[in-house]
Amino acid sequence: MDSEKNNRLPDLKTYKFEDVAFNQLMQNRINNILIVCSNYDYYMLEEDGRIDERIFNEYTALNLRYPPSFTHANSARRAIKMLEANKIDLVITWLDIGNYKAFETSKQIKDAFPDVPIAALSLYSSELRKKLKSGNTGIIDYVFHWNGNVDIFLAIIKLTEDRMNAENDINKIGVKAILLVEDSLKFYSRYLPIIYKILMKQTRSFMSEGLNEHRRMMLMRGRPKILLATNYEDGINLFQTYQQNLLGVISDVNYFKGGKRNPKAGFAFLKYVRSVERYFPFLIQSSNIENQKKALELKGKFLHKYSSTLGTDIKKYITKYFSFGDFEFWDPEQEKVLVKVKDLNSFQKALSIVSLESIKYHAKRSEYSKWLKSRALFSLANLFSNVEYDDFDHPEEIRDFLIKAIKVYRIYQSRGVIANFDKDKYDEYLGFARIGEGALGGKGRGLAFVDSFLKRHKLFNKYKDVFISIPRTVVLSTEVFDEFIEQHDLINFVVKCNSDEEILNEFISKPLPKWVEDDIAAFLNIIKRPIAVRSSSVLEDSHYQPFAGVFATYMIPHSGKKKMLKMASNAVKSVIASSFFQNSKSYLEATSHSIEEDKMAVILQELTGKEYEDVYYPNISGVARSINFYPIGNEKPHEGIANIALGLGEIIVGGGQTLRFSPYHPKKVLQLSSPGSSQRDTQKYFYGLDLNPDSYKVSTSEAINKKKISIRAAKNHNSLKFVASTYDLQNNIIKPGTLHDGIRVITFDNVLKYGTFPLAEILQELLRIGQREMRNPIEIEFAINLDVPKGQPRIFSFLQIRPIVESIETKSELPKDFDEKDTIIYSKSALGNGTYDHIQDFVYVKPETFNSANTREIAKAVEKINKDFLKKDKQYILVGPGRWGSSDPWLGIPVIWPQISAAKIIVEAGLHDFRIDPSQGTHFFQNLTSFRVGYFTINPFLNDGFFDIDYLNNQKAVYEDEYLRHIEFKTPLTVIIEGKNNKAAIYKENFDWKKASNNSEDLIDDLPPDGFM
């Protein structure tokens, strides 16, 4: 029986809350109102009543938007003309009992415009009722008693809007409503303004549940509605139609039932409701005090209409029984309120401290879901509505379920939303928040976009035992950057200063604005792990001019509050300062931007990973792209490519040794094709964050507290069992796992070959959806934590998404009678597409003097020559051995992008003892594609491509040093990159070649949907 009960409860691990379509609420609004009355009456309204001003003030005071505008017509003929000329949403007319034309006017308007609602006002309610019975058959929609109070207009407008939107908002989306059954004009004209004021106050109170201004405005649309019935049949019909979403009924006793006035009609209604729902709130109000006894017998509540405190009594009743205002935890044994709570946050905290009697009392009466419904928290309310008191064996289980459900809901609610950071309310349930009102910058925007599309496509819990999300993030918007720079007048300093160290020290010496430090401290109070402090420049990761890898990222270990706040503040200032370092300035020049244009947002983000001995790192870091320029074997360009590594992502970004695989062919990894290559071509070291707080120092180097650890030195790290295999030297084989003796090899076999984690499937889906969402090939960064406590999901942290801008300028094909002897360089592994015929300069590293021990000096020599090209605004061809941009100087020349930014064609050439694979450094790759740089790889000694070094050596050099030669040809060389086949050629000077294809532009939109090649 117990397990049967538990099976009835929803599984909160997999429960999917339905999004409430607040943007689809209140689709029909009253914007333009036509008042039809005598000039005198309108003058009284306009001058004495100041209707426009008072309605505007009323709307503003109640936080309502879109106050309506009023126009006036003094006759039926003029009213009809106005209705023909303008869009009128509501007609309000004066019914003067002495003026028999009043009904005639309404009839003419209704005949001409049957869809426009008409409301009538009158001073004489009793005589009017008789008149209405004989003359009004569906002509006038609402009649109200006019007592000179302009508040009635707000009630008329809102009641009409509620009726217009009821079917969609209440039944389809789940907005709540109050049913008022009353046929006395005087009384409902008095009640409605009071009830609407209560509703608006309630709306203001639950707006705080919105995580930002937009969400708060959306929540306003979810305020409860009022439905008005004036007889028994209409009341029953409205009750049955909207029963599931009614908060309660307020009813008179004496009104029409079955076509006759019935002095007990209200009691009949109450009996019917009690037969359907035992605890449903039902308020009887009557002018006859003797009806009180009967109302209480039928388990209803009673109000006397002639009470001198009627308004206050209605407010008290609605607040208490319709679950408005604060939630009061009542203990029936102690007969007292234990605690009052005003929002979901405090409600959640109170659940863990109130008595079990109180938990039971409210659960039996379904009061938890009622309170949530009245606060427009429909998704959570619906979950609680589907759970009954009898589904639990013990009240403690109810408490546990409520607390867990609210936790899950609050996490869900914050997904895909950029919340405004509030230091007094910030807690662990907020995923993404912004500090300040400025821009989020490129990375910040990308993260917010990722968060929203994960929610839209319901990807968070799609894979069993895996949680996909962005790490907890707070973005200091560009407002913080602006205020900091202006407050300390730093712009004049950085313009004159060219030393990175001096700039950094100047920035560090200035305090951040106090409100920013307070907010950072509130964020750090919630954080339990190390954090990354990243740049998010307004220009960074932009579609056409990426600044990937130019600005700084610092990492900070978790430590004491004061120490961590100081480190975080210094890291924030260091990131802001990095936007003025020499690299950044060179970048701005290369992309024609000024210093003042580049504003910086700063991201504070929890680091994904786990602590191993004295370092912290994820089990897997990776980068994946939806387009593969280097397809091998069965791989296709549109299937994409991924690079993964153990430890922090620095090794991938820097072009170090990582594992490359196609998400569609995860078991076919070139690097693992033999035991020899598995040893030789896999990761030998990784990076982890040093957890000693003293390791973080203010520095222009981001690597200041990142430890480089060899795989051998990490033999005791539990992380290896998830990603490593073992090389058995004796038998020359690779064995899965780390249970055997031997050399550890980072193969990721557990994940890629044996599928213990669905990485390939996740990447396939994220690349497919991401590319579709961005209408562009994309690159994503991610980190994975597999080492989690038993029963917890493994974490896939989606860190970044950015477009790979691959604008195909021309269709380029090599001539049909192609002969490599006509070329200086021919490559079978080329990236890019197009024909270039403007480059005269050729710079190459001299193979005869090359030594991999000198690669740092070569990088400096290249930087020097690159600066000359930038000054002259010229582009050149650059050829060198090994990987350009490698962080490992033994694998290639360790340049950073600004040192080679004027090169239009870059060639990686292998030497006999220096074989290379195409470079895959993330930011390097991003810059290549975005600046549309041709990128070739050749290994001529392996018969992979052609390089006529003798031809170059025979040309006269305009510059030559120990490492480099620069040739300036008299006429431009022709370079053709045949993108679809990954082939390219650089032709010799004056070679007369013939274009084999036209140069019509081939836009990405015209390409087949399965790929971009």
Helices and strands as residue ranges (DSSP letters): H 2-8, G 22-24, E 32-36, H 39-43, I 44-48, H 51-61, E 69-73, H 76-85, E 90-94, H 101-112, E 118-122, H 125-135, E 142-145, H 151-166, I 167-173, E 177-181, H 185-206, G 207-209, H 213-220, E 225-229, H 232-242, G 243-245, E 246-251, E 255-257, E 260-262, H 265-276, E 282-286, H 291-297, E 301-304, H 310-321, E 327-331, E 336-341, H 344-351, H 356-364, H 367-374, H 378-385, G 389-391, H 395-414, E 419-420, E 432-435, H 441-456, E 466-469, E 473-476, H 478-487, H 490-496, H 500-508, H 514-526, E 531-537, E 553-556, H 561-578, H 582-590, G 595-597, E 600-606, E 610-612, E 615-617, E 620-625, G 637-639, E 641-645, H 650-653, E 659-661, G 670-672, H 675-680, E 685-690, G 693-695, G 702-705, E 706-710, G 712-714, H 720-723, E 724-728, E 733-736, E 743-746, H 749-752, H 759-774, E 778-785, E 794-803, G 820-822, E 823-827, E 829-831, E 834-845, G 847-849, G 852-854, H 855-872, E 876-881, E 883-884, E 892-893, G 897-900, E 903-909, H 922-930, E 934-938, G 940-942, E 946-947, H 949-953, E 959-960, E 964-978, G 979-981, E 983-987, G 1004-1006
